[in-house]
Amino acid sequence: MPNIQESKFWNQIIGSKSEFSLQNRALHAIIAIGSIFISFLFFVNLFFGNSYVALFLGIVLLLAPLVYFLSRIQRQHTLAAGLLGFVVIGIFVTSFLLKSGTEGPALFLLPIFYFIIIGFVPKKVRNYFLLFYVFLGTSLIIWEYVNPEIFLFNYLSREILFQDIVATVITGLVLTHVITTFVLNTFSSEHESLLKASRKIEEQNEQLQALNDEKNRLLGIMSHDLRGSLGALQGLTDLMTKYALSEEEKDDVMTKIQMQTRQSRNLLDNMLFWAKNQIIGTKTIKKSIFLEPLIKEMHTSHKILAGQKGVSIYSNCESNLVTVTDLDYLHLILRNLVQNAVKFTPPNGSVHIMVTQENKNDIQIVIKDSGVGFETSYLTKIGGSRLESTIGTSGEKGTGLGLLLVYEYIELLGAKIECNSVIDMGTTFKITLPAKPKTHEELELTM
């Protein structure tokens, strides 16, 4: 039965896996294939002159569509299986009575029919079904022994008898082989599908466990760093209230308070943004926006922090550059990248924010610093779920959540990001966004 299970026509006949069980589809296959072989036996019996058997087989062929209709269309599988069982028993009994009893081919059909039907018998009555078949076969044999004159048909010659036996045996064996092969192949296919599904579920469970472990680790890092940052703030404010400080000392403490406050706010912003997306999911609202006001805001908001570290920050954006993206996500991405650039740049270093349109389709935002850089192997961790607590050049603490969100939201926006870093020479992030034609009338200023 090569490739029969891949045939769309065949699958329409027996029904899809989503609609019917293996047992139901096997029943439909038996009805379809059995009808073909019964048709063959119908013509064989006509050829041998056994008109009574041919007439009965013709009746069976008329009943086959009814059984199929009950199971395939009406979904009354138990009733259809029961009716099929009675039809099969009728075929056997009729064949025995009208085809020379034990001298004919009927007894060859008994184990074949039993093998075919037993799969549709409820488990709790299978033993009774076996006893019934044994009783039926034995009763017919005894009946023939006691009443040898009852048979209505006898073969005209020994040659015709053996031809009918051969035809019946071959037909029965081929029918059994086809149905058995179908059931085994289908079972094997479904078993393989279940194994694949099981392996996929195991992989998903492992991934979920890894994500859960990472989430717990992330919350631990964030809570530790947030407590540390707030503790530092409390220590600085206590220092100002308990002790008489000089103006120079006060300025130094205020500078440290500002830095700690900014770090705490950045950590909280990332935590809240991440938590919101975990709860309600990520959803982007893309609009046409000018980039120049956004870049100016990035420059202005980070200038003070950079200045406190002695880091120079520069920005340059071509006029009227427009992209289509989600402003909130892009703002978070740029803010984290600029803050990281300032964080890992030592005093007297510099951070550059540059926006250019490389071609008519793409806009590039480049954030370049002259900071400490990092090992190339760290690049594989940036886009993954593995987070590592990091320390800036002035002792600034971080969880690594910012870069994780950057890479996650870059993918969400359908943008591209590239990173190049060299130890002690700095890091460059390059973001590629789609360019919007300047003739578009509905533009939203970002600031």
N, C-alpha and C positions, 0 to 999 in steps of 0.2 A: 504494500500500500504506500508507495513512494510519494511523498509530498502531498498526500491527500489532506493531511491536517492543516496544511498551509493554504489550502484552497478557500477563497472567500465563499464560493458557492457551497462548498462542503460545510463550512462554519455556519452558513445561513440555515442549512438543513438541520444540523444537530443543535444549534443554539450557541450563544457566546458563553464564555466562562463567567462573565458577570451576572448572567441571567439564570443559568442552570448549573447544578452540581455535576460532578463527573458521572455519577450514576445515572442522572437524567439524560445527559448527552450520550452516554453509552446506550441507553434505551432507544434514543432516536436513531443512533447509528445502526443498531440491530434491526430496527424496523426498516430503515432504508436499504441496508445491504441484504437483509433477509428477503425483502420483496423481490430483489433482483434474482436471487437464487431460487426462490419459489417459482418465479416466472420460468426459469430454466427447467425446473422439475415439471412444471405444468406441460411444457412442450415435449419433454422426454416421455412422460406418461401418455400423452397423445400419440407419440410416435410408436410406443410399445402396445398401443391399443387398450390401455387401462383407462377407460373413459370415466369410470367412477372416481378414481383418484384425481384425475385431471379436473373433474367437476368440483371436487372438494377443494382442491388447490385454488381453483378459480374463485370459490367463495372466500377462501383465506385472503386472496389478493384484494378482494373487495373490503374485507374487514381491516386490513392493514392501514388504510388512510384514516379509519375511525380511531384506531389505537394511537396513531401519530397525532391526530387532531386533539385527542383528550390530553396527551402529555405535552405536546409542543405549544398548542394554542390555548387550551383551557387550563393548563398547569395542574391537571388532576393526575399526577404521576402514579399514585398508588393504584387508582382505578385502572389506568392504562396498563400498568405492569401486571395486574391481576387478569385483565382481559387477554393480554399477550400470553400469559401462562396457560389459560384455558385453550387458546388457539393452538399453542404448541402441543399441548396434550391431545387436542383433537386431531392434529396432523399425525401424531404418533399412533393413536388408536385406529384412525382410519387407514393409515398405511399398513398397520398390522393386520387388520381385518380384510382389507381389499388386495393385499399383495402377498398372499401365501403365508402369512403368519411367520413362524420361526424359520421357514424356508426362504423367506423374502428378505428384503433389506431393512425392515422396520426396526429390528433390534439394534442395528448399528446406530440408528438415530437416537435411541434412548439415552446413552451417556452424553452424546453431543448436545441434545436439547437440555438435559439436566445441567450441564456445565454452563450453558448460556443463560438459563433462567435463574440459577441459584444466586447470582449476584444481585437480583432485584427482590429476593425474598427477605422479609424482615428477619433480623438476626435471631430474635427470640423463637421463631417458628421454623428455622432451617432444619433442625433435626426431624421435626414432624414432616417437613417437605420431603426429606430423604426417605423416610419410612413410607410416605405415600407413593413415591416413585418406585420403590422396591415392591410395594404391594401391587401397584398397577401392572408392572412388568410381569411379576409372578402370576398374578391373576389371569392375564391374557395367555400366558404360556400354559397354565393349567387348563384354562377353558379350551384351548386348542387341543390339548391332550384328551380331554373328556369328550369334546365335540369336534372331531376332525372334519365333519361334513359342512360346517357353517360358512366356510370361506367362499365368497362370491366370485373370486377371480383366481385363476390359476394360469401360470405362464404356459404359453403354447409350446415352448421348447426350453431346454436347459441353457441354450445360448442366450435367449432373451432374458432369462432369469439372472444370469451372471452379468449381462450388460447393465441391467437395472441396478443390481447390487453395486457394481463398480461406479456407475453414475451417481448413485445415492451416497456412497462412501466418500467419493472424491468431493462431491458438492458439500457434504457435511463438514469434512475436514477443512476445505478451503474457507467455508463460512466461519468455522471456529477460529481458524488462523487469522483471518481478516479482523474479526471482532476482538480477539485476544490481543493482537498486535496494536489495534487502535486503543484499547483500554490501557495496555502497558505503556505505549508511547505517550498517551495523554497523562497518565499518572506520573511517568518519569518527568515530563515537561512541567507539570504542576509542582512536583516535588522539588525540582530544580528552582522553580520560581519562588517557592517557599524558602528554600535555602538562601537564595539571593536576598529575599526580603529580610530573613532573619539576620544575615550578615550585615545588611544595611542598617537594621535596627541596632545591632550591637555597635556598629561604627558610630551611629548617631548618639547612642548612650555614652560611648567613650568621649565623643566631642562635647556632649552636654555636661558630662562630669568634669572635663577639662575646663570648659567655660565657667562652670560653677566654682571650681577651685580657684580659677583666675579671678572671678568676681569677688570671692571671699578674700583673696590676697589683695586685690585692688582696694576693697573697703578697709582692710587692715592698714594698708599703706596710707590711704587718704586720711583715715581717722588719726593715725599716728602723726602724720605731717601737719594736719590741721590743728591738732592739740598742741604740737610743738610750736606752730606759728602763733597761735593764740596765747600760749604760755609766754613766748618771747614778748608779745605785745603787752601782756600784763606786767612782765618784769620791767619793761621800759617805762610804762606809765607809773608803776610803783617807784621807780628810780626818780622820776620827775617830782612826785608828790612827797616823798619822804626825805629827799636830800636837797640841799641848796646847791644848785648847779650854776656854773658860769654860763654866760651867753653862748660861748663856743661849745660847751658841753650840751647845752639845750639844743642847739642847732644840730649837733651830731645825733642826739637821741631822736629828735623829730625826723631827721632823714631816715634813720633806721625804722622808726614807726611807720613812715610812709611806705618804705620798701616791704615791711612785713604785712602791712594792710593790703598792698597791691597783690602780693603773693597769695594771701588768704582769699582775697576776692577772686583772683584768677582760678584758684583751686576750687572754690565754691561754685563759680560759674560753670566750670567743666563738669563738676559732679552733678549739678542740677540739670545741665543740658543732657548729660549721659543718662541720668535717672529718668528724666522725662521721656526720652526716646525708648528706654527699656520698658516703660509702663504703657505708653500710648502708641509706640512705633514711630518709625521715621516717615515723614511726609514732607515733600518739598513743594514750595510755591514759587515757581520760576517767573521772573519778570525781567523786563529790559531795564538795565540800570547803567548809569554813568559810573566809571571807575575812578575818575579824578577826585571827587569829593571823598570817596571811601579811603583812598590812599592818603589824602591830606589828614583825615581823621586819625588814621593809623600813626602817621608821623607825629601829630600833635599829642596824642594820648600817651605815646611812649617816649617822648622827648625828655620829659622830666625824669622818668625812671632811668633812662640811658645817661642823662647828665649827672645824676647822683652817683653813677658808677664811673664817670669820666669817659663814657662811650659816646662817640659822635654818631648821630643818625641822620641819614639823608634820604630824600625821596624825589622821584621824578616820574611823572605820568603824562603821556601825550594827551593833548586836549581832545575832548569829545569821543573818547573810546567807550563803546557800549557793548555790553555782553548780556546774555540771557541766562540767569542763574537765580538761585535762592539767596537773597541778601543775608539772612540770618546765618546760614551755614557758611557762606563765604566770609562773613565778618569773623566768625569763630575760627575758621581756618587761618586767616591772615593774622589775627590777634595772637594765636598760639605760636605761629612761626616767628613773628616779630619778637614776641616775648622770649622765646627760646634763643633767638639770635642775640638779644641783649644779655640774657642770662649767661650764655657761654662765651661772651666776649669780654676779655680783660680790660682794665683801664687803658685809656689812650687808643683803644681799638675803634672800629667803625662798623655800622650796619647800613646797608643800602637797600632801598625798596624801589624797584624800577618796573615800569609797565610800558610795554611796546606792542605794536601790532606787526607781527612778522610777515603776515600775508593777509589776503582778504577774508580768510576763514578763521584765523587763530589770533588770540591775544595772549601774550605771555606776561606773567607776573613773576619777577625774580626777587628773592630775598637773600641777600648775600652778606655774610659777616666775616670778620677777620679773627674769629674766635679760636678756641682750642681744637675744634674738629673732633672726629671720632674714628674708630676703626671701621674699615669697610664691612666687616662681619656684622656690625651693629645694624646695617641697613636691612638685613633680613628680619630683624626683630621689630623694626619700626612699623612695618605693615602688618605684623601679626598681632596675636592677642596677648603675647608675653610682655608684661610691664615690668620696668625696673626703675626704682627710685634713683634720682640723679641729683647731683649737687652742682650749682653754678659756680662761676669764678669768684663770687663774693659770698659763698656759703648759702646761696638760695636753694631751697629744697623743692623737689618735684616728684611726681609719681610716674611720669611717662604717659599719663592719660591724654595729655594734650596732643602728642604726636599720634597716638592711636586714633583719636577722634579726627585728626587731620586726614589721615589715610582713609578712614572709613567714610568720611563725608565727601572727600574728593571722588571716591568711587560712586557714591550716591548721586552726586551732581553730574556724573558722566564726564568729568574733567580728567586731566592727566597731571601727574606730578613726577618730577625727577629730582634726584638728590645726588650731590657730589660733595665729598668731604675729604679733607687732608689734615692729618694731625698737625697741630700748631700753625696751620695756614688758613683755617676757616672752613665754612660750610656754605653751600649754595643750594637753595630750593627753587625749582622752576615749575610754575603752575601754568598749564595751557587751558584756556577757556575759549568757547566759541565766540567769534566776533559777530556783532549785530550791525547790519548796514546803517549808516548814519542818517539815511533818509526816513527811517522809521519814525512815525509821528508820536506814538504813545510811549514816551520815555519817562521813567521815574527817577528823579534825583535821589541819590542815596542819603544825602544829609541835607 
